[in-house]
Amino acid sequence: KEKKEKKEPEPEPEPEKEEEEEVTMKVHSNVAKAEADKAALGSTTVFVANLSFSVDDDAIKAAFKDCGEITTVKWLSDKETGRFKGCGFLEFESVEAANAAIAKNGEDLMERPMKVTTAETKPARAPAAGFGDRPQEAGEPNLEVYVGNLSYSIDDDSIKVALKDCGTITNIRWITDRDSGEFKGAGFIQFSSLEESAKVIAMHGQDCMGRPLKTSYAKGRPDKPAGAGGKKFENKLSEKPEGCTKIFCGNLPYDIDDDKMKAFFKDCGDVTAIRWLTDKVTGDFKGVGFVDFGNGASVDLAVKKAGEQCSGRPIRIDYAN
């Protein structure tokens, strides 16, 4: 009998790597193309600079009325002084409107040539961790604690009620947007002892006016009561304009009014006019305003009051046009 040859088992087919790689490359290519197509459409937001310090929402909208509807105006201010930087971002209803606005680069607005460019986009942030999990430790023990995720209707009285079992609150400092002055739903609360501030840290995640609190120790602040030291208040004055009779006031308490402002500057001279800045859409007070004295001598006295407390807040002051 003839000996039959033993057949080796046929090897299993190799995964089609080339096909997989090709599919992967196509997917990446499609994503990249989509991003490129999106970028090619342009931005609806423009950056405007070299603006007059007396410009406001109405004036900027009037300047660009021929371009299209402006849906959002975002002014930029110094994070230390709160003073308007003479620039901001304008968002239009369409890319075409934004491009028309860019074409106005160099045109005069209130005797200043505007600088108008496409706004640079920031890279997208990574998704935040779930609320219940702290991405970081609560921090080093401190008299001052950060409280976040607050209701936008919260005020000094309601936060004191919410934290009444923790101890004595010595200072409250709400966090507002440095550009718009709008409340950001967070703040810093200072207590008279570390034991009291620790109780607030333990309230992380508990309900406050229908929202779970976010709490952590404030960073970079000394464990001393208010007024006992720490970082010195700095108020950098700009160059005084010729014939200046008006000042800018920032970091104002939200219960400020004309009478309180006049009382604050009573030693400087007569206040002839006060203009509070409010949100054009909501009408909410932005925590800033302009005070006119009608003469330069009173302005010189007024700027020396920078840093003085007004209803628990150190007032920021600068010259205004």
C-alpha angles and dihedrals in degrees: 000000000000114000110243115230113244110239117223113230111260112252117249113257115266115246108265096251093170091057091047092049090047092052091047091050090050091052092050090044091053092049092048091047091051090051091047092049089050092050091047090060089065132222129294091210126081132187117229124193144168089054127160113262089234094058117120139179094278094050095049092047090051090051092055099033092116092056100058142272118326108216099182136022118195117183121200121226135179110272091218103043101021088228118150111256095210093249143078149150127278122197118202131199092246144018089244091057091049091050090050088053092051088055087065091067108137096021117132122255117178090345095309127104106239123228109216122180140153111279114246113239121231121227114261115264122239114257113274121248119259115282096244093056118073109224087204139019119275088255135233115329111269138167088238122065133191117233120190144172089051127165112262089231093060120119139172094281096048095048089050089053092048092051098034093116092056099064143259117343111214099178140010123200118181120206116234133181107270091219104042102019090231120148112259098204095255143081149162121263121194124205134193096243142023090240089060095047089049089059090059091051088054089057092068108137096014120129120266117176091334097314131096110244123240111208136178138146115275114254127232097011125117122243093247132116117258111286094019096104135282129124112003117238110251124200113181113201121211121221111292111249117233111269092009113177099158135072135199116230123197140176089041121169114255092237092059118128139170094274094051091047092050090048090051091055097035092119092053100060140268117330108223099184141004126197119190119201116230135176110269093220105037099023089227117154112253096209093248138089149154126257121199122201100175094231139061097231092064091047090055089054093044097055089056088066091066110131095023116132121257113180090336097314128106105234119230115215135186139160117273133200 
